[in-house]
Structures are given as structure tokens and as C-alpha cells.
């Protein structure tokens, strides 16, 4: 009987896929199909949980099949991360105007990313204090205990290194190994390798323009090739989002969400506040924040539903270039740097909130010295955070272990992790786009006409 119910559920899911394909044939906008996929997945997942419960065999077996689409889509996004980051940065150097100064723009972008992360940490700390979050009364369930053991194992590896050693580990000793994503810091290592390659390209252009032009042509051609691959994968977004949302809702423990509801509310209050800070910073440069809100909404929606900063990179760069008027080089740099440096949501707000939340359980007094240290450690730990799933956990492990706080208590949040991660990812991407926009504006290279244009083309994600 259970097998028959699973088959019926899969057929229902395939019918929803068919509905999205029909909308594509009817030339419904890509962004609209993504939103429809999100809503369909939400209701489909809720219906499955209502009928079968959260832990039933039917749900488990159904989600195994649906994950072929959902998890498969995420794995494809992970597949393109390293080549996309590498070629985006090299492409930025290849397309950079001779008069552009990379060092000036690069330092400004990194300063903005780290500066906003410091602000995010302050907001996270404030939210935890205002909502009086305290992990002392939390109990770990079976799943959380398993996660706690895993976190402690990972933390023990990190604790063996001093902070300076952790910073040195960001450097790419073997870039080919980092292209495999073997290390937790592989993304930043690939970014640094691409920067070194970019600098060598600039020197080659100065000393041997003929060879440099050949390399430039090759880089641009390779960039176009990779972007075609990206478009093929992004075209699958409506179906991937449908599966991801269905799985997330169907398997979510709403009792756990209710029990940890205060943390969820505090998290989203902090994330919303950080987004308002982004709009404020945009406004302080003399740009219209409402225009930024409207023009970045689609990319942020994708980030929210996919929970992947790296997967959002193509839309991030495209939004900056075609809607915000940011030059290609700055858009590529800010988008790529934002994957591994200063993620406001995952590496700023989240670990800072955990630090305040866990301190009372560890008998640590929350005073000015503790808060200042927590902010500093959070900013430093934000270097090298991966842009696809798990980055927030890695940041939390570094921060908590450096502050001598128990790692295991962070595992209690495993049941609500997907719900919070959606908002964190959107804030990460917004921080990246904010850094690019402000850098271009202060460099006087922003195309104001493009930014102020009320009508704009749809983001292209079709193969």
C-alpha cells in the first residue's frame, strides 16, 4: 500500500513539473515561473506532511525520488561554483579598462564586505540580547546529538590550528586540489589563485601585448563557454525550486520550529535589519534605494529559494551589470569576492547570535570585552566562507571554538536550519551587490542612466 501511495505522490509531482513546462511553452517569464514553482512546492510539501506526517515511510520514500530533482539541481549548482568563480575573476581582469585600478576597487570591495559583516555581527548580537536568547534550556534530540558529534569532530580539526595558521590555510598551496572543493577554504583559495593569475595577465599585457591579447581572447571565449553552461543549469531553476520547497516543507518539524520560534523570529528580525542597512548605505551614496530594491528582487528571490550564494553568482553579476549599471569588472569582483569574504548573513549575523545565545550556557559573562572580541573574531572568521550550503556552520565552528564556547549546543538548530538559511543567503547576496554598487558609485564608474531606468530587461536564465 505504501508503495502505491509513493507512486501516486511521484505522479502528482511530475504533473506539477509538467505544469511548469507548459508555462514555459506559453512564454511565461522565467521569474514568474520560479515564483510559481516556489508556491506549488510550498503547497505540495504542506499537503504531503498533512496527509502522511513528517516521519512516515511514505514521506521518506517520496522525498528520495523528489530529491533527484531538488538535490540534483543543488549538485549541479555546486558543480559550476569553482569554474565560475575562477573564470569570473579572470574575465574581470580581461575586460578591465586599461585605466581601471584593480587594487583600488578590490580593496574598497573587500573593505565594504568586511565592514558590513562587522555591522551584521553587531545587529546579530543586538537581536540575541533584545530577544533574550539563551541556549541553557535547550535539549538536544537524537538528530541534534548526531549533528553535535559531527560538529565537535570538525571543531577539533580547526582547534588544532591557531588563528594565524587558519589565515595561512586560506592560501592555495595546491590550486588543483582546491578546484575539487576538498577543503573548507577551497573557495577563497580559488579566488586568490584567480587574482594571482589576473595580476600575471596584467603584467603580460604590459610587457608582451601580442601574447597578452591572445590570452585575453582565450579568457573571454572561455568565459562565454562557462556562461552557456551556467544558463543551461539556471534554466532548470523552476523545477529545482519546486522540488526543494516541497522537500523542505514536507520534512520540516513544525513542532521544533514552534519550540525554537523565538530564534527564528530574532534571526529574521536581524536579517531584515541588515537588508535595511544595505538600502541605507545605497541611499547615502546618493542613489535611490527603491530602485535597488526593485532591480535586485529577482536575484534575491533566487538566492532565498536556492539557499546558494554561489548558485546565484550569475544572476548577481548580471543584475549589477544590466540593472544597476555597475561595470563588468567591479560586478565580477564583488560577486566573486562575496562568495568567500564577509557574507553578512551566514558569517556575520548567525555566528554572532550563536555566540550570545551559547555564552550563558557555558557560564561566560557577556560584557563589553566579550562583545568586542566576538565582533572581531566574527569578521576575521568571515574570510573564506564557502558559498554553497554549510558556510554558516563552518563560520559558527570557527567563532565558537575561538571564543572557547561549546560547539555541540549549535546542533540544536539543525531542525530549523533550512528555514533560516533562506534569509541568510539572500542577505549574503545583497551584501555582495551593495559592495559592487557602492564601489562603482564612489569610483564614478556607475552608469547612472542604467541605474535610474525604470524599465529593465528580464534576467536571462534560458539556455
Buried (B, 14 or more C-beta within 10 A) or exposed (E): EEEEBBEEBBEBBEEBBEBBEEBBEEEBEBBEBBBBBBEBBBEBBBBBBEEBEBEBEBBBBBBEBBBEBBBBBBEBBBEBBBBBBBBBBBBBBBBBEEEBEBEEBBEBBBEBBBBBBBBBBBBBBBBBBEBEBBBEEBEBBEBBBEBBEBBBEBBEEBBEBEEEEBBEBBBBEEBEEBBEBEBBBBBBBBBBBBBEBBEEBBEBBEEEEEEBEEBBEEBBEBBEEBBEBBBBBBBBBBBBBBBBBBBBBBBBBBEBBEBBEEBBEBBBBBBEBBBEBBBEBBEEBEBEBEBBBEBBEBBBBBBBBBBBBBBBBBBBBBBBBBBBBBBBBBBBBBBBBBBBBBBBBBBBBBBBBBBBBBBBBBEBEBEEEBBEBBBEBBBBBBBBBBBBBBBBBBBBBBBBBBBEBBBBBBBBBBBBBBBBBBBBBBBBBBBBBBBBBBBBBBBEBBBEEBBEBEEBEEBBBEE
